[in-house]
Structures are given as structure tokens and as C-alpha cells.
């Protein structure tokens, strides 16, 4: 069978997948909106517990990683393989940095006894308990997406290296980039909703 | 080798793979369609058997063949299997996979590997669903809707069942995504949107629902898991959460899911009616666009499952109003089917019998749906067997009969063999009669007050239940006869030829069974579909 290649179709598929991802998080945003409306004072107090500096740092990290993956596409288009590899490499290390920050952030919270089902949390006001529930659920699901994005970008890294992604066939990199922007975009919404509205 | 004008058909040509691997690792859309056909039929029989055993329990008041806990598990498992493993993938995964590319003049779907992946996800989900029945603390007993607090408090295997539904949802999303891109990108030259046959149109509308609604139930089911494992509290009033919130989130997907089930069914009927009326479909554009209208409005009616759960009056009349609106495009289709038959030269063959009975059953299901969609009457019949009868008329009488219609319509194309039509007609009659005897009494005892999901009942409902149980066994007889009749074509079938029904869509222009590549040369489309010379 002759190889069927359709870059527009492949990108369309990725966009549709991104719609589903947005709706997946959309369910959580809906729950957030309802409980925020119901317990606005508690959400206000609970959000003070989160470290806005770490959140801001992670935002910057993700924004840089989004920029580098976009630059990698241009590098591949121009046929500059080594630059593309460096840029995807930077994206991957930024992702790792994000996870390290997240690890310490969560670790600190758990150390303080703030985690779903903990004795401390059960004693808090209902709204605060739900806030932390949402915090763990939303950032947890986001971290899972970071993992998936890292796997995709690693595959792309090796495909650039082996020359399978090159100046005339780079739709996989574009799709990987699109996915990574989605992961970034969701964080852009999570950050103010959880950390900044205090 | 000399005879290369006649390429091998897709069943003979194993593409260099051996035995079962030629099936389970094939990326050919036709083989994947048949994989789904086999899996879905298997689960349909399992689900049907559970349904039959439930009917047996209800044959007389009091405990007859099973305990109340077993009964709870049975209606839960029956629901999970039938909804998630049979009806939601159903027509799209089997006949959509097999015929969508052929009907739009393509060699395959846009992403054949993702297509195979969605079947594997389906199998994974199915295995998880089966595990939830046998492993651990027993089969889930929450009902297929997993309502909180049942699902958050039940000691049974809810997590595995919920996770199975999540994986099956993912499979459904990938199928939808694949179909959307296929329809956008792979139509044959000259096939404009309004030259596309109506089964692909219905699959297109369905695919958008699959893509845009399924993630909501995905995340909701994950919340149930988090609720059980981490006490996250979203649905637990003692922690500040709200069980009604679960119902909203669940039905935001699960009502559109009803349209995932019924839209492809309407698409199948729209193919069959013109073929056997020898007449172009009446109101082509109205049918095409009503599919889109159903998909769009169907998003905003979920609240009609919750009139008695606790909602503001404003929300309730709003949902009720939209429920009536969504009935309009469905009625448009029915009128168009009937108008297509008007003055046609109708050839009453087996697929047509199933299609005509679809219209009859769908009408009963649809109109009783309006009884449930009205605020006042719903309060009376909510959670009674009236509801059970209503949705079985839609899901089984609608989607199920459309599935039977499709299998009788396309089987000769898929395998090149014609079944015994006389026996098929007898099986149709038994199935149709059995269906009505089974479900119609449930309307009556429902109005009289028989609650759904009860394992026992008051003596005054005995007659209704008895008739219903008799109907169940008539229905099962019809279905087994139908399956036997279809299966025996393997040995006794007569060659069907390229076009046994005189159809005019593209699948009837290629050999039966189709070759691997479908078309030797991609056709150029110059006419609207359903042009009978």
C-alpha cells in the first residue's frame, strides 16, 4: 500500500485531541467554579497556604519550555538538526525542573499534614478541605500531562536525532509542540486560580 | 497470479500476517470493523443473558432465582456491559469502521494505527470490566450510573468498573477523532459535503459528541476514584461536597451519549429506506443537518434526568423546553423516511423489515420520552419501569434494531455471502413480537407505580411482569435464530454478488467482500448520493 501522508489531517487530529483535553480539565474548572462560589471565604484563606513564588517560578519555567519547543520547529524547518536537538533538550530539562519544584512543593505540604484524607485536613473548614482537594487533583492531573508530554518529546528527540524528523517532514514535532503548549496553557489557568486569587 | 484483474479480497489477503495476528494486529479498517463485530456481539449475548436472568427473577413476587444483592449486581453489570461495551461503540465501531471509508471513496480511515489502538483500548476496558465482576469484593451494585453516594460508599469493586468505563471512553474518543479527520480529509474527489451519503453524515455528528462529551465523564469517573481512595470530598456532604454535583457532571456526558447511540442508527435507516424504496431520499439536507442539530441541542438537555433530584424551577423548565426542542430534528427524520417510502416501489426484504420496525419502535420510545421530558408527568413516572421501557424502546428498539438492520443489509457485502431470507424474516418476526411483549407491559405497570431496580414487587404487578418475562424468552429465541441464520452463511450461504439490493452508494460498486484497497481506482463523484437511474 502506498504510504498515505497528510500533514494537515495529522494536525487536525491533534487539535481535536486538544479539545478533548480542554474538556477533561473543563470538568475540574466547573467543580472549582461551583465550590469557589459556595465557599469563597474558605478558598481565600486556603490559597494563602500556597507559595506564589514557587508557582510563579514554575510558570516562567513552562513559558520558556514552550518557547524553546516552538523554536525547535523553526530550527528543523531550517535544517539545523543540532540546534533543534538542543532546543528540545532544553524543553525536556525545563519540564524536569518543573517536576522537581512540584515535588518539593507537594513534599512540603504533605510534611505540614495537608493532603487529602489527613487528620489535619478533616478538621479544617469544608471549603478549605475542598480547595486542597482541588489543588491536588488539578495539579496532579497536570503533572501527569507533563509526564506524557515528556515521553512524547523524548520520542521526538530521538526521531530528530535519527533523521526521521527533518526539514520536509516534521508534523510529529509540530504535534508534540502543540501538545506541550496545551500543557503550558492549562498551567497558565491553574496558576492564578489556585495561587493568586487570595 | 495471472488473474490480476481480480485483486484478493480483504479476508483472503492477510498482508503477510499469520492466523489470529492477521486480525488483532491488522490496521485495515474492514478487519477492525469485524474485530468489533465479534467483540460487541459476544458482550451483547452476555448482557442479554444477564437481562434474561433478571427477567426470570421477576417472573413471580419474592425471591425466585437470586438474592437481592445479586440482582443489584446484575442490573449494574447488565447496564455497564450494554451501555459501555455494546451500544456506545456499536454501530460506529462496527459499520462505521467498515463502511465509512468505502462510502466516502477512501482506502482507509485517516489514522489506521490509532484505529487499531482504539480496539485494543476497548479490549483493555472490557477486561477491566470483567475483572470488576469477579476479582476483589464482588461485582459493583451501584447501577451503571455510579451515583454518589452509592459509588463512594459501596464496598464492591467500583474502582475497577469506573476505570473500565474511563478506558472505554478513551477508545470512543479516538474513534470519533479518527472519523472526523477522515471525513474532512479523505472524501473522494467531487464528493462535496452535500454529496456525502447520510450514514457518514450521522457518524460525523456522532464523532463530535464522542470527542467533546466523553472527557467530562472521564474526569467525573476519576473524581469517583479520588473520592474512594483519597477522601477528596467533592461529592460527600459531610466534607462540604455535593452528590447532586456528581449527577450533573455524569449526565453532561451521559445524555449526549444517548445520541452517540442513536445517531448512527438513524444513519443506517437512512441508507436502507431509499435502497428498498428505489427512490432518492426525501429531504437530504434536512436529514443531514438534523443530525448536527441533535448533536448540538443534545448537549443542553442533561438536566431532564434530574427533575426530582433538586434543581431550581427555572433550571427545570429550561431543560424541559430544550428536551422538547431536541425532539423536533428526530421527528424531521421520521417524516423524511416516511416521505421517501411514499410512492416508492418498495421491496420488502429483511433489512427493510428491520428498518420499518425501527421507525415503529423509535416512535414509541421517542413519544414516551416526551412524557418523561414534561415536568409534571415525570414526577409521577420517574424511576418507575416506565423509564425502563422508554429507554429500552430507544436503545434496543432503536439502536439494537438498527444494528440488526445493518447486519442484514451489509452482511452480503462484508462476506460476499447471502443468508436464507425466509428464515431471516421469521427471526425478525419473533424478535419484533418478543421485543414488544417484553417491554410494553413495563410502560403499564410503570404508570401504575412499579419502581425500577426493585428485585421484588407487589402482587398487583404480577401479570405485567409475567407477560414481560415470557416476552424476554420469545425475544431471545428470535435473536438466537437470527444469529444462527447469519452464521450458517459460512457454509451454506449463496454468493451475494456485488449489489444484491440494488443500492447506489459507493459500497455497492466494489466486489463483495471488498479488496484490501477497497477501490482499484478512487472514484470521482459527479452526482448526489441516492441517484436511482
Interface residues (C-beta under 8 A of the other chain):
Chain A: X1 X4 X6 X8 X9 X12 X13 X16 X17 X19 X20 X21 X23 X24 X25 X26 X27 X28 X30 X31 X34 X35 X39 X116 X117 X122 X125 X126 X127 X129 X130 X133 X136 X137 X141
Chain B: X107 X108 X110 X111 X114 X173 X177 X178 X180 X181 X184 X185 X186 X211 X212 X213 X214 X215 X216 X218 X219 X220 X222 X223 X226 X230 X231 X232 X233 X234 X239 X240 X241 X242 X245 X249 X252 X516 X517
